[in-house]
Amino acid sequence: MSRARRSPRSLYYYCGVTLLASPQKKITLISTGGTIEKTYDEQEGILANGTSVLELMLGSLQLDGVVMTHIALMDRDSREMTEQDHEHIAQTVGTCSQSCEGIVVIHGTDTLSITGECIVRKYPELAVPCVLTGAMRPWIMRNTDALQNLVESFSVVKLVEPGVYVAMHNRILQFPGVVKDTKHLRFVKKES
């Protein structure tokens, strides 16, 4: 006697999770430097940008469902960024949005909000999600938040609607109106 085979129950049935419709997402990663990429300069005795550790971080991740293009745009402490740098990042986001399904921007946290606002101003109807992320503590430190924020940004960019966001510390905030809370070291919505 043969029994009819039941179709398997969905992931949603068991835990309320819906699988993404597209198994592969084309994501552009734009790196600009910031604390997330700082390394220790032994000669100067300081943490500084100069040697990118992003490839090491990415190599340690399992990014199933992501086809990534990496653009190393600059390697700068965001406190040293100029208005032209923020405009250049925004322009790169606009150009890349025409050939991918999502964008992740690695950025220093001190001026991340300026770049986010610049992107929103230049591209108010951005056709894909753009997620900015960074770290409060460099990747080389034991108590770094770099990997957590990087992983979160790749998940968030696949799930949110088109727009500009910051994803850090298990929080997602949409621009405009996002600022860095320097007292609590996180991003928050600006109070009206």
VMD Tcl script that draws the C-alpha trace (Angstrom):
set ca {
  {0.00 0.00 0.00}
  {1.53 3.30 -1.02}
  {0.96 6.43 0.98}
  {0.60 9.77 -0.67}
  {3.54 11.97 0.12}
  {2.62 15.18 1.87}
  {4.32 18.34 0.76}
  {6.66 19.72 3.40}
  {5.38 22.50 5.59}
  {6.84 25.91 5.01}
  {9.37 27.67 7.18}
  {6.65 30.23 7.83}
  {4.41 27.49 9.27}
  {7.03 26.54 11.86}
  {8.53 29.86 12.90}
  {6.89 32.73 11.03}
  {9.82 33.23 8.63}
  {9.25 33.77 4.93}
  {12.00 32.78 2.52}
  {13.20 35.48 0.15}
  {11.66 35.27 -3.30}
  {14.98 35.57 -5.11}
  {17.69 33.11 -4.04}
  {20.52 35.37 -5.28}
  {20.69 39.14 -4.74}
  {23.17 41.36 -6.55}
  {24.64 43.56 -3.81}
  {27.22 46.31 -4.30}
  {29.54 46.92 -1.35}
  {31.09 50.39 -1.30}
  {33.90 50.80 1.22}
  {35.00 54.25 2.36}
  {37.15 53.47 5.41}
  {36.22 54.49 8.94}
  {36.82 52.88 12.30}
  {35.65 49.48 11.03}
  {38.80 49.28 8.87}
  {41.37 50.86 11.21}
  {44.51 48.89 12.00}
  {47.32 49.48 14.44}
  {50.24 51.47 13.03}
  {53.20 50.19 15.06}
  {55.56 52.98 13.99}
  {53.14 55.73 15.02}
  {51.55 53.82 17.88}
  {48.02 54.70 16.72}
  {44.98 53.17 15.10}
  {44.75 54.47 11.54}
  {43.25 53.80 8.13}
  {45.70 52.54 5.55}
  {45.60 48.75 5.37}
  {42.11 47.49 4.59}
  {40.91 44.52 6.64}
  {37.56 44.35 4.87}
  {38.58 41.40 2.68}
  {39.55 39.44 5.81}
  {36.18 40.21 7.39}
  {34.28 39.26 4.23}
  {36.30 36.06 3.89}
  {35.13 34.93 7.32}
  {31.43 35.27 6.43}
  {29.09 32.85 4.74}
  {27.04 35.12 2.50}
  {24.64 32.68 0.87}
  {22.26 34.36 -1.53}
  {24.59 37.30 -2.20}
  {26.43 38.01 -5.43}
  {28.72 40.87 -4.40}
  {30.59 43.56 -6.28}
  {33.08 45.43 -4.07}
  {34.04 49.03 -4.84}
  {36.90 50.33 -2.67}
  {36.02 54.00 -3.10}
  {38.30 55.49 -0.45}
  {39.97 54.57 2.85}
  {39.44 57.55 5.11}
  {38.60 58.45 8.66}
  {35.16 60.01 8.26}
  {36.20 63.00 10.39}
  {38.53 63.91 7.52}
  {35.86 63.64 4.82}
  {34.94 66.74 2.88}
  {31.62 67.76 1.39}
  {33.00 66.54 -1.95}
  {33.67 63.10 -0.40}
  {30.06 62.82 0.79}
  {28.84 63.92 -2.66}
  {31.16 61.38 -4.33}
  {29.80 58.56 -2.17}
  {26.22 59.63 -2.95}
  {26.98 59.80 -6.67}
  {28.51 56.32 -6.55}
  {25.40 55.00 -4.79}
  {23.20 56.55 -7.49}
  {25.26 55.05 -10.30}
  {25.46 51.60 -8.69}
  {21.71 51.54 -7.98}
  {21.12 51.07 -11.71}
  {22.89 47.71 -11.85}
  {22.24 45.98 -8.52}
  {19.45 45.04 -6.11}
  {20.95 46.60 -2.99}
  {23.91 48.62 -1.73}
  {25.92 48.38 1.49}
  {28.19 51.34 2.34}
  {30.98 50.83 4.88}
  {31.49 54.24 6.49}
  {32.98 55.91 9.53}
  {30.35 56.63 12.15}
  {31.33 60.23 12.89}
  {29.94 61.55 9.59}
  {27.81 58.62 8.44}
  {24.68 60.72 8.99}
  {25.97 63.45 6.67}
  {26.46 60.92 3.88}
  {23.05 59.33 4.52}
  {21.35 62.72 4.30}
  {23.34 63.55 1.15}
  {22.18 60.33 -0.56}
  {18.53 61.01 0.38}
  {18.79 64.59 -0.87}
  {20.35 63.57 -4.22}
  {18.21 60.44 -4.73}
  {14.89 60.82 -2.89}
  {13.39 58.02 -5.00}
  {16.33 55.59 -4.84}
  {15.22 52.39 -6.59}
  {17.08 49.96 -4.28}
  {17.84 49.72 -0.57}
  {21.07 51.41 0.51}
  {22.34 50.43 3.97}
  {25.13 52.37 5.66}
  {27.07 50.67 8.44}
  {30.32 50.97 10.33}
  {31.75 50.26 13.75}
  {32.32 52.07 17.00}
  {35.35 49.86 17.66}
  {37.84 48.62 15.00}
  {37.73 45.05 13.69}
  {41.13 44.30 15.24}
  {39.83 44.84 18.80}
  {38.40 41.93 20.78}
  {35.22 43.79 21.68}
  {34.59 44.99 18.13}
  {31.10 45.48 16.76}
  {32.41 45.39 13.17}
  {31.45 41.84 12.17}
  {28.02 42.06 13.78}
  {27.25 45.28 11.91}
  {28.60 43.94 8.62}
  {26.51 40.76 8.85}
  {23.41 42.75 9.84}
  {23.83 45.09 6.89}
  {23.88 42.20 4.40}
  {20.69 40.78 5.92}
  {18.94 44.15 6.10}
  {19.73 45.15 2.51}
  {17.97 41.99 1.29}
  {14.83 42.61 3.36}
  {13.96 46.33 3.42}
  {12.16 48.44 0.84}
  {14.11 50.88 -1.36}
  {15.47 53.82 0.63}
  {18.49 54.82 2.70}
  {19.10 53.20 6.09}
  {21.68 52.74 8.81}
  {21.98 49.22 10.27}
  {24.06 48.83 13.42}
  {23.73 47.16 16.80}
  {20.56 45.27 15.88}
  {18.79 48.50 14.89}
  {17.55 49.72 11.51}
  {16.79 53.41 11.04}
  {15.67 55.08 7.82}
  {16.95 58.44 6.61}
  {16.24 61.33 6.72}
  {16.60 62.33 10.35}
  {19.19 59.85 11.65}
  {21.97 61.11 13.93}
  {24.77 59.60 16.01}
  {24.14 59.58 19.77}
  {27.71 60.11 20.98}
  {26.77 59.51 24.62}
  {25.30 56.01 24.05}
  {27.36 55.23 20.90}
  {24.48 54.34 18.63}
  {22.33 55.92 15.95}
  {18.92 57.37 16.74}
  {16.16 59.32 15.02}
  {16.59 63.06 15.49}
  {13.96 64.53 17.79}
  {11.68 67.02 16.08}
}
mol new
graphics top color blue
foreach p $ca { graphics top sphere $p radius 0.5 }
foreach p [lrange $ca 0 end-1] q [lrange $ca 1 end] { graphics top cylinder $p $q radius 0.2 }
display resetview
